């Protein structure tokens, strides 16, 4: 009987600890690229792995080619070592960028290919990151083409946006449907300024928020969400949960899910 009583006390203690933390949502950085089926960020296989892992979102980067095609690629350059001379996305055509495959055999995808797959399993949102361009004019073109593509696939409610470019955030706030999630990435503006830009959230590096923890509370008081990137270490994931962030962007979604389950008593 004594052992049973102690076991019940222990269970209650664990439940009490778990209940004090809100479970953040998990976003796979560049898709779940660490999964054995992928190995490369911003690929169809990484998006599929994110969907299979049932995470909240799969982050992917969008750049604009010289011939104004939206490609899913993180770097400003073709990442493959065989691309010599290395092709810069904004100075290259779609054809040139797709001449050489990634290390896993896939080729750089268009935004339409991503949206087509995402539309089949919309429970995992696309977190689109339009990359800064060489001019505001090109950034406006990128935003408008991206929004048209999202609308064409009926994905307005299943796509969220993040960007390092203030101009892109301004343009999204003006041109995206009302209620669209838009978060600023660079970490150099206080939450109040981001709200003034039309953003609905901040999405800052963990080192930035460790130095300015008060920004988490300030953002929430302003009705903004808080995302943190790129959080891969257990100690950092725990810090994010303890400080009440809304989203964790990570290369390790399985690890994040296990820690959230332990600390929050559930997974989202």
Secondary structure by P-SEA (a helix, b strand, c coil): caaaaaaaaaaaaaaaaaaaccbbbbbccccccccccccccccaaaaaaaaaacccbbbbbbbbccccccccccccccccccccccccccccccccccccccccccccccaaaaaaaaaacccccccccccccccaaaaaaaaaaaaaaaaaacccccbbbbcccaaaaaaaaaccccbbbbbbccccccaaaaaaacccbbbbcaaaaaaccaaaaaaaaacbbbbbcccccaaaaaaaaaacccccccccaaaaaaaaaaaccccc
